Amino acid sequence: DRVAPAQLLQEFDAVLLAGGAEVSRDLPVPGRELGGVHFAMEFLPQQNKVNAGDKVKGQISAAGKHVVVIGGGFAGLWCSRALASAPVEITLIDRANHHLFQPLLYQVATAGLSAGDIAAPLRHILSRQRNVTVRMGEVTAIDTSAQRVSLADGAALAYDHLLVASGATHAYFGHDEWAPHAPGLKTLDDAMKLRRRILLAFERAENASTDAERNAWLTFA
């Protein structure tokens, strides 16, 4: 029903208008002209009708698209989960087959926690998500013109959309010679190597014959 503005002003002390816009605002940004870029109001009314069971002519759909996600860390995992209800096929590629809670790596490195306490299999985390496949592998090349990702085992995966969430590596501020003396802490392997060095230092301190030798083994920087 239509309500006259005068009636609203008479019946209410304040009126909040949140009816949205009827004319879309375009954005003059690079890539706007590419196919597959649509206004939300072109898609949403169609999708509401589809959800109601109606057939829509010229429907905007992402069905059948293949999304490749490189990296099973926080960004890659949560982006994959965000697409759980999307009509797409997702392939999540990671060098390990587990998701790692990196903030607690130091606990594993210092023997406070075991590796299993901070790592969970990616397939288990995503076991209820039917549109995702987890693949263990290392990406060696990305061909953007052919839209293909190459893996170290010789396999190649085609994609429609690619998300690169491979994380960060160690930085030594231009002094790579520090690496042997200051190992990084990004993976479970890094943590276990550091853990071994720390525990061996304690053992050697236990067997030290002088206080100076013992203090040297128990000094960490």
C-alpha positions as a printed Julia matrix, in Angstrom:
221×3 Matrix{Float64}:
  0.0     0.0     0.0
  1.12    3.53   -0.7
  1.44    5.91    2.23
  1.54    9.65    1.76
  4.59   11.42    3.2
  2.29   13.82    5.08
  0.66   10.87    6.86
  4.05    9.52    7.98
  5.07   12.91    9.33
  1.8    13.22   11.18
  1.92    9.76   12.8
  5.63    9.55   13.66
  8.19   11.84   15.3
 10.98   10.59   13.02
 11.06    8.7     9.74
 14.03    6.62    8.6
 14.2     5.95    4.86
 16.16    2.77    4.02
 14.54    1.7     0.79
 17.79    1.47   -1.12
 18.59    2.9    -4.54
 16.82    2.15   -7.78
 19.73    3.23   -9.98
 23.06    1.39   -9.69
 26.27    3.39   -9.23
 28.99    2.21  -11.56
 32.65    2.14  -10.62
 35.24    3.28  -13.18
 37.91    0.81  -12.06
 40.28   -1.41  -14.12
 38.64   -4.69  -15.04
 35.09   -3.38  -14.8
 34.58   -4.21  -18.47
 35.47   -7.89  -18.04
 32.87  -10.59  -18.33
 31.43  -11.93  -15.11
 31.25   -8.52  -13.4
 27.66   -7.65  -12.49
 25.76   -5.23  -10.34
 24.46   -6.83   -7.15
 20.92   -5.75   -8.03
 21.21   -7.64  -11.3
 22.01  -10.82   -9.4
 20.05  -10.68   -6.15
 16.48  -10.44   -7.52
 17.24  -13.34   -9.87
 18.72  -15.44   -7.08
 15.71  -14.79   -4.83
 13.42  -16.09   -7.56
 15.64  -19.14   -8.12
 15.65  -19.89   -4.39
 11.85  -19.73   -4.49
 11.82  -22.35   -7.23
 11.11  -20.06  -10.18
 12.81  -20.38  -13.55
 14.7   -17.26  -14.6
 15.6   -16.47  -18.18
 19.18  -15.29  -18.62
 20.12  -16.18  -15.06
 23.5   -14.96  -13.77
 25.13  -18.08  -12.36
 28.55  -19.19  -11.19
 27.58  -22.84  -11.49
 30.3   -25.04  -12.88
 33.12  -22.61  -12.13
 36.34  -24.03  -10.73
 38.04  -22.05   -7.97
 41.61  -23.02   -7.08
 42.88  -21.89   -3.68
 46.63  -22.03   -3.07
 47.39  -22.36    0.63
 45.61  -24.02    3.54
 46.44  -21.39    6.15
 43.98  -18.99    7.73
 43.21  -17.04    4.55
 42.94  -20.04    2.23
 40.88  -22.11    4.64
 38.41  -19.4     5.56
 37.95  -18.31    1.96
 37.2   -21.93    1.04
 34.67  -22.17    3.86
 33.08  -18.89    2.83
 32.28  -20.49   -0.54
 30.57  -23.5     1.07
 27.13  -22.61   -0.27
 28.33  -21.23   -3.6
 27.62  -23.28   -6.76
 31.32  -23.68   -7.49
 33.92  -26.43   -7.4
 36.88  -25.66   -5.14
 40.32  -27.24   -5.11
 42.44  -26.35   -2.09
 46.15  -26.96   -2.64
 48.7   -26.99    0.17
 52.19  -28.42    0.62
 50.97  -30.06    3.83
 47.69  -31.87    4.35
 46.9   -30.06    7.59
 45.88  -26.62    8.8
 48.32  -25.16   11.3
 47.57  -22.73   14.11
 50.8   -20.78   13.74
 50.44  -18.55   16.84
 51.11  -21.62   19.01
 54.11  -22.93   17.09
 56.41  -21.61   19.81
 54.67  -23.95   22.27
 55.6   -26.95   20.13
 59.13  -25.62   19.67
 59.57  -25.37   23.45
 57.94  -28.77   24.17
 54.9   -27.23   25.8
 52.49  -28.77   23.28
 52.61  -31.65   20.84
 52.25  -31.18   17.1
 48.76  -32.67   17.09
 47.55  -29.99   19.51
 47.92  -27.21   16.95
 47.4   -29.0    13.63
 44.27  -30.56   12.13
 43.83  -32.37    8.79
 42.36  -30.08    6.15
 40.13  -32.89    4.91
 38.68  -33.31    8.39
 38.01  -29.58    8.78
 36.26  -29.46    5.4
 34.65  -32.91    5.6
 31.13  -31.49    5.6
 31.74  -29.17    2.67
 30.82  -31.05   -0.47
 32.13  -28.6    -3.03
 35.79  -28.66   -1.97
 38.63  -31.07   -2.72
 41.9   -30.95   -0.8
 45.07  -31.72   -2.73
 48.51  -32.01   -1.21
 51.06  -30.51   -3.57
 53.46  -27.68   -4.24
 52.6   -25.08   -6.86
 55.57  -24.38   -9.12
 54.04  -22.14  -11.78
 50.92  -20.13  -12.59
 49.98  -19.54  -16.23
 47.48  -16.69  -16.16
 46.94  -16.67  -19.92
 46.0   -20.36  -19.99
 44.45  -20.17  -16.49
 46.41  -23.17  -15.31
 48.38  -24.02  -12.17
 51.34  -26.41  -12.38
 52.4   -28.66   -9.5
 55.75  -30.15   -8.58
 54.55  -33.68   -9.38
 53.89  -32.67  -12.99
 50.15  -32.28  -12.67
 48.32  -29.2   -13.93
 44.97  -27.82  -12.8
 42.8   -25.49  -14.82
 40.9   -22.78  -13.0
 38.25  -20.16  -13.61
 39.18  -18.17  -10.51
 42.45  -18.34   -8.57
 43.06  -17.33   -4.97
 46.7   -17.12   -3.88
 46.95  -17.47   -0.09
 50.37  -19.04    0.22
 51.4   -17.07    3.3
 54.7   -15.41    4.1
 58.28  -16.56    4.47
 61.05  -15.59    6.86
 62.76  -12.22    6.47
 66.3   -11.51    7.62
 66.37   -7.85    6.61
 68.9    -8.43    3.87
 71.14  -10.66    5.99
 70.51  -14.17    4.73
 73.71  -15.3     6.46
 71.75  -15.15    9.72
 69.51  -18.04    8.66
 71.68  -20.92   10.02
 71.87  -19.23   13.43
 68.28  -17.89   13.57
 65.96  -20.54   12.15
 62.47  -19.44   11.19
 59.27  -20.68   12.79
 56.54  -21.08   10.17
 55.89  -24.82    9.92
 55.72  -27.91   12.12
 59.06  -29.01   10.67
 60.58  -25.69   11.79
 59.14  -26.18   15.28
 60.39  -29.76   15.61
 63.9   -28.81   14.5
 63.99  -25.97   17.0
 62.56  -28.23   19.7
 65.32  -30.78   19.11
 68.0   -28.1    19.4
 66.53  -26.74   22.64
 66.17  -30.17   24.27
 69.69  -31.17   23.21
 70.99  -27.93   24.75
 69.34  -28.91   28.06
 70.91  -32.38   27.89
 74.35  -30.97   27.23
 73.93  -28.45   30.03
 73.05  -31.35   32.35
 76.32  -33.05   31.46
 78.47  -29.92   31.51
 81.51  -30.09   33.77
 81.81  -26.36   34.53
 79.39  -23.55   35.33
 80.61  -21.54   32.36
 79.9   -24.39   29.98
 76.5   -25.01   31.57
 75.54  -21.34   31.34
 76.57  -21.24   27.71
 74.23  -24.11   26.85
 71.37  -22.5    28.8
 71.72  -19.08   27.16
 69.14  -18.43   24.42
 68.88  -15.27   22.36
